[in-house]
Amino acid sequence: MNWEAFWLTVRLASLVSVVLLVIGIPIAYWIASSRWRWKFLVEAAVALPIVLPPTVLGFYVLVALGSRSPLGRWWESLTGHTLAFTFEGLVIGSLLYSLPFAVQPFAAAFGAVDPRLLRASASLGQSPVQTFRRVVIPLSTAGLVTGFTLSFAHTLGEFGVVLMVGGNIPGVTRTVSIDIYDRVQDAQYASANQTALVLLVISFVLLAIVYGVNRRAGMVGPWR
């Protein structure tokens, strides 16, 4: 078991999940509450990583982070190196790849809140921010837990995007999934099996948490 790769992966998944919680909540609430007629385009863009091949997404992220892009040149002027093949680059790629796994459960939970409760809160003099904090968030806890857990689990098992964006640098960008691939390539099947079993158990526990929370909340699946 490569513990260096394991803890790097856990750190990546934790950071991505927290950031997605922060940026995903406003995006999801806008999707759930907006009446804009072209909203479906935003929803399609958010959901795109679900159907897009990881290598395609990873390629465009790599180009966007490279030294020829404005973002890459700006970052290089600040740090002396580009974002590609760094841990920071992995975070950016993982944020894009796991975005729908956070936003969709969030939006589903926000959309399920009874509008009458929002109107009642407004009639009592609560501002939209206070209503969101005191009414919407407490009633959407199951969706928030689901989105956070799914984005963590999805990031934990990423392969294509992290390989394209980060490469395979020990201690910097080598995640657990890449370590398993390397061990299989070297015919170290016993070691690869040991690491894969750890990921299997973790993934099962995380999904059990998701379905357990949704069952208590009266939801059928993780995104309803």
C-alpha positions as CSV (number, residue, x, y, z in Angstrom):
1,M,0.0,0.0,0.0
2,N,1.4,3.3,-1.1
3,W,0.4,5.5,1.8
4,E,2.0,8.6,0.3
5,A,-0.3,8.3,-2.7
6,F,-3.3,7.4,-0.4
7,W,-2.9,10.5,1.8
8,L,-2.3,12.8,-1.2
9,T,-5.6,11.5,-2.7
10,V,-7.5,12.0,0.5
11,R,-6.1,15.5,0.8
12,L,-7.1,16.2,-2.8
13,A,-10.6,14.8,-2.3
14,S,-11.1,16.7,0.9
15,L,-10.0,20.0,-0.6
16,V,-12.1,19.5,-3.7
17,S,-15.2,18.6,-1.7
18,V,-14.9,21.6,0.6
19,V,-14.4,24.0,-2.3
20,L,-17.4,22.5,-4.2
21,L,-19.5,22.9,-1.1
22,V,-18.7,26.6,-1.2
23,I,-19.1,27.3,-4.9
24,G,-21.6,24.6,-5.6
25,I,-24.3,25.9,-3.2
26,P,-24.8,29.3,-4.9
27,I,-24.7,27.7,-8.4
28,A,-27.2,25.0,-7.3
29,Y,-29.6,27.5,-5.6
30,W,-29.6,29.7,-8.8
31,I,-30.4,26.6,-10.9
32,A,-33.2,25.6,-8.5
33,S,-34.8,29.1,-8.2
34,S,-34.0,30.8,-11.5
35,R,-36.8,31.3,-14.1
36,W,-34.4,32.3,-16.9
37,R,-35.6,30.5,-20.1
38,W,-32.0,29.6,-21.1
39,K,-31.2,28.1,-17.7
40,F,-31.0,24.6,-19.3
41,L,-27.7,25.7,-21.0
42,V,-26.1,26.3,-17.6
43,E,-27.5,22.9,-16.4
44,A,-26.0,21.2,-19.5
45,A,-22.6,22.8,-18.9
46,V,-22.6,21.8,-15.3
47,A,-23.6,18.2,-16.2
48,L,-21.1,17.9,-19.1
49,P,-18.3,16.2,-17.1
50,I,-20.7,13.3,-16.5
51,V,-20.8,12.3,-20.2
52,L,-17.6,13.8,-21.4
53,P,-14.6,11.3,-21.6
54,P,-12.1,12.1,-18.9
55,T,-9.3,12.3,-21.4
56,V,-11.1,15.0,-23.4
57,L,-11.8,17.1,-20.2
58,G,-8.3,16.5,-19.0
59,F,-6.8,17.6,-22.4
60,Y,-8.7,20.9,-22.4
61,V,-7.9,21.6,-18.7
62,L,-4.2,20.8,-19.5
63,V,-4.3,23.3,-22.4
64,A,-6.0,25.9,-20.2
65,L,-3.3,25.5,-17.4
66,G,-0.3,25.4,-19.8
67,S,2.3,28.1,-20.3
68,R,0.6,29.3,-23.5
69,S,-2.7,30.1,-21.8
70,P,-3.4,33.5,-20.0
71,L,-4.0,31.6,-16.8
72,G,-0.9,29.6,-17.1
73,R,1.3,32.6,-17.9
74,W,-0.2,34.6,-15.0
75,W,0.4,31.7,-12.6
76,E,4.0,31.2,-13.9
77,S,4.7,34.9,-13.4
78,L,3.7,34.6,-9.8
79,T,5.3,31.2,-8.9
80,G,7.9,30.5,-11.6
81,H,6.1,27.4,-12.8
82,T,2.8,26.6,-14.6
83,L,-0.2,25.0,-13.1
84,A,0.1,21.8,-15.2
85,F,1.6,18.8,-13.5
86,T,1.2,20.3,-10.0
87,F,-1.1,19.6,-7.1
88,E,-2.9,22.9,-7.7
89,G,-3.6,21.8,-11.2
90,L,-5.0,18.6,-10.0
91,V,-7.4,20.5,-7.7
92,I,-8.6,22.6,-10.6
93,G,-9.1,19.6,-12.9
94,S,-10.9,17.7,-10.1
95,L,-13.2,20.6,-9.3
96,L,-14.4,20.7,-12.9
97,Y,-14.7,16.9,-13.1
98,S,-16.6,16.5,-9.9
99,L,-18.8,19.7,-10.2
100,P,-22.0,17.9,-11.3
101,F,-21.7,15.4,-8.5
102,A,-22.1,18.2,-6.0
103,V,-24.3,20.7,-7.8
104,Q,-27.0,18.2,-9.0
105,P,-27.8,16.9,-5.5
106,F,-27.7,20.4,-4.1
107,A,-30.1,21.7,-6.7
108,A,-32.4,18.8,-6.2
109,A,-32.6,19.4,-2.5
110,F,-33.1,23.2,-2.9
111,G,-35.8,22.5,-5.5
112,A,-37.7,20.2,-3.1
113,V,-38.2,22.9,-0.5
114,D,-41.8,23.9,-0.3
115,P,-42.2,27.5,-1.8
116,R,-44.9,28.2,0.8
117,L,-42.3,28.1,3.5
118,L,-40.2,30.6,1.7
119,R,-43.2,32.9,1.3
120,A,-44.0,32.5,5.0
121,S,-40.5,33.4,6.0
122,A,-40.6,36.5,3.8
123,S,-43.9,37.5,5.3
124,L,-42.3,37.4,8.7
125,G,-39.8,40.0,7.6
126,Q,-36.9,37.7,6.9
127,S,-34.4,38.7,4.2
128,P,-33.6,36.3,1.3
129,V,-30.3,35.6,3.0
130,Q,-31.9,34.9,6.3
131,T,-34.5,32.7,4.7
132,F,-31.8,30.7,2.9
133,R,-29.8,30.2,6.0
134,R,-32.7,29.4,8.4
135,V,-35.1,27.6,6.1
136,V,-33.5,26.3,2.9
137,I,-30.2,25.0,4.3
138,P,-31.8,23.1,7.3
139,L,-34.3,21.5,4.9
140,S,-31.7,20.6,2.4
141,T,-29.2,18.9,4.7
142,A,-29.6,15.5,3.1
143,G,-28.9,16.9,-0.4
144,L,-25.8,18.7,0.9
145,V,-24.5,15.6,2.6
146,T,-25.1,13.6,-0.6
147,G,-23.3,16.2,-2.8
148,F,-20.4,16.5,-0.5
149,T,-20.0,12.7,-0.1
150,L,-20.4,12.0,-3.8
151,S,-17.9,14.6,-4.8
152,F,-15.4,13.3,-2.3
153,A,-15.9,9.7,-3.5
154,H,-15.7,10.7,-7.2
155,T,-12.5,12.6,-6.7
156,L,-11.0,9.7,-4.7
157,G,-11.3,7.4,-7.7
158,E,-10.4,9.8,-10.5
159,F,-7.9,8.5,-13.1
160,G,-8.1,10.0,-16.6
161,V,-8.3,13.7,-15.6
162,V,-5.6,13.5,-12.9
163,L,-3.3,11.6,-15.2
164,M,-3.7,14.1,-18.0
165,V,-3.5,17.2,-15.9
166,G,-1.0,16.0,-13.2
167,G,1.0,13.3,-14.7
168,N,2.6,10.7,-12.4
169,I,4.9,12.6,-10.0
170,P,5.5,10.8,-6.7
171,G,4.4,12.8,-3.7
172,V,3.0,15.6,-6.0
173,T,0.4,14.2,-8.4
174,R,0.5,10.4,-8.1
175,T,-2.9,9.5,-6.7
176,V,-4.1,6.1,-5.6
177,S,-5.8,5.2,-8.9
178,I,-2.6,6.0,-10.8
179,D,-0.6,4.0,-8.2
180,I,-2.9,1.0,-8.9
181,Y,-2.4,1.3,-12.6
182,D,1.4,1.5,-12.2
183,R,1.4,-1.7,-10.1
184,V,-0.7,-3.6,-12.6
185,Q,1.6,-2.5,-15.3
186,D,4.5,-3.9,-13.3
187,A,2.6,-7.1,-12.7
188,Q,2.4,-6.4,-8.9
189,Y,-1.1,-7.8,-8.7
190,A,-1.1,-8.5,-5.0
191,S,-0.1,-5.0,-4.1
192,A,-2.6,-3.5,-6.6
193,N,-5.3,-5.7,-5.1
194,Q,-4.6,-4.5,-1.6
195,T,-4.9,-0.9,-2.6
196,A,-8.0,-1.5,-4.8
197,L,-9.7,-3.3,-1.8
198,V,-9.1,-0.2,0.3
199,L,-10.7,2.0,-2.3
200,L,-13.6,-0.5,-2.6
201,V,-14.3,-0.4,1.1
202,I,-14.1,3.3,1.3
203,S,-16.4,3.8,-1.7
204,F,-19.0,1.3,-0.3
205,V,-19.0,3.1,3.1
206,L,-19.5,6.5,1.4
207,L,-22.3,5.3,-0.7
208,A,-23.9,3.6,2.3
209,I,-23.8,7.0,4.1
210,V,-25.5,8.6,1.1
211,Y,-28.3,6.1,0.8
212,G,-28.7,6.1,4.6
213,V,-29.1,9.8,4.8
214,N,-31.5,9.9,1.8
215,R,-33.6,7.1,3.3
216,R,-34.0,9.1,6.5
217,A,-35.0,12.1,4.5
218,G,-37.5,10.2,2.5
219,M,-35.6,10.3,-0.7
220,V,-35.3,7.3,-3.1
221,G,-31.9,7.9,-4.6
222,P,-28.8,10.1,-4.1
223,W,-30.0,12.8,-6.6
224,R,-33.7,12.9,-5.8
